[in-house]
């Protein structure tokens, strides 16, 4: 029996009698881009105390560069914060939810940029940034290796935290020994009785699961005529990085609890900041400097952890390209050269720019103080005899730090 139906102009079946493709309308484009791209970016794990603006910026970045979303979750995949039981402080440290007050000048002296300045033979006068207040021993330089992870001022801090100029917040490195804060009458830190506000974001994890399933379904439906016509340039395969990002975010959400705020830990520089007008309350512990026998790494607790992070990062970056290769075998089909160049550039751009974006947020945490606090003395004296090119470079770096200081993404 033959049935005649009326279809919109432009309807095709691409030679498949079981297929009927009608011309898309504007709502079809909205639904496709929303469900296959935008909604995936909403599954990102939140940093402790992350502000709304910071979250929005991270979502927008992941929307255009899904590799940044996958790399964002890499730290949580390796920290294993959720595996720490009955020790809220250790779990919070692994999750990046503990911070300490540090003199920016002292912190900058352990940065690799200091070695670079010496190698470039930047001359310093007697009143340079290196000749600073010596009333407080350089505890940070003698107990920690590296500048540490900078905590942006937009984060929500438990209690009161008003920093005077020249002081910043840095995440407490994993493995840092802690003791009761100075205002506590306890002689020993009873970790089993300390409760910090954290929760596993199960709704977001379920949302990430749904998005991962949706993305995988979209990739599966790409097989057939679409791959024959467009090969690896098919629009369906562009969903691969987003589906993979949702899957990685799902694992990270299940492994790491989320914190609505960051908790403050006492340090000698906190007392120094108080003398200069700073106000602090709600301390949960104090850094036990006497228990640190050798300098602790501030980013990764061991060389092995650093190597693991590098390996995981490499896998996260290359996985979308591997998925596309597995689906299409990089068969060009009947796609045009422009279409193939576009999809390859898009995949390559995501692989390259993901780490670049991450480095651009870690970079200022290493050398922010050297250029913008008391190091300006050293730079000023160095530039007295600098070439025009050196002055241009310094101006660009200064502008870069201005953007970082006035932004909310760190």
HELIX and SHEET records of a PDB file:
HELIX    1   1 UNK A   26  UNK A   33  1                                   8    
HELIX    2   2 UNK A   34  UNK A   38  3                                   5    
HELIX    3   3 UNK A   39  UNK A   41  1                                   3    
HELIX    4   4 UNK A   52  UNK A   64  1                                  13    
HELIX    5   5 UNK A   66  UNK A   79  1                                  14    
HELIX    6   6 UNK A   81  UNK A   83  5                                   3    
HELIX    7   7 UNK A   88  UNK A   94  1                                   7    
HELIX    8   8 UNK A  104  UNK A  108  1                                   5    
HELIX    9   9 UNK A  112  UNK A  119  1                                   8    
HELIX   10  10 UNK A  139  UNK A  143  1                                   5    
HELIX   11  11 UNK A  191  UNK A  193  5                                   3    
HELIX   12  12 UNK A  202  UNK A  221  1                                  20    
HELIX   13  13 UNK A  225  UNK A  230  1                                   6    
HELIX   14  14 UNK A  231  UNK A  233  5                                   3    
HELIX   15  15 UNK A  235  UNK A  239  5                                   5    
HELIX   16  16 UNK A  240  UNK A  255  1                                  16    
HELIX   17  17 UNK A  268  UNK A  275  1                                   8    
HELIX   18  18 UNK A  289  UNK A  291  5                                   3    
HELIX   19  19 UNK A  303  UNK A  328  1                                  26    
HELIX   20  20 UNK A  337  UNK A  372  1                                  36    
HELIX   21  21 UNK A  376  UNK A  384  1                                   9    
HELIX   22  22 UNK A  388  UNK A  406  1                                  19    
SHEET    1   A 6 UNK A 150  UNK A 151  0                                        
SHEET    2   A 6 UNK A 167  UNK A 171 -1                                        
SHEET    3   A 6 UNK A  98  UNK A 103 -1                                        
SHEET    4   A 6 UNK A 263  UNK A 266  1                                        
SHEET    5   A 6 UNK A 285  UNK A 287  1                                        
SHEET    6   A 6 UNK A 178  UNK A 179 -1                                        
SHEET    1   B 2 UNK A 144  UNK A 145  0                                        
SHEET    2   B 2 UNK A 296  UNK A 297  1                                        
SHEET    1   C 2 UNK A 160  UNK A 162  0                                        
SHEET    2   C 2 UNK A 279  UNK A 281 -1                                        
SHEET    1   D 2 UNK A 198  UNK A 199  0                                        
SHEET    2   D 2 UNK A 258  UNK A 259 -1                                        
END                                                                             
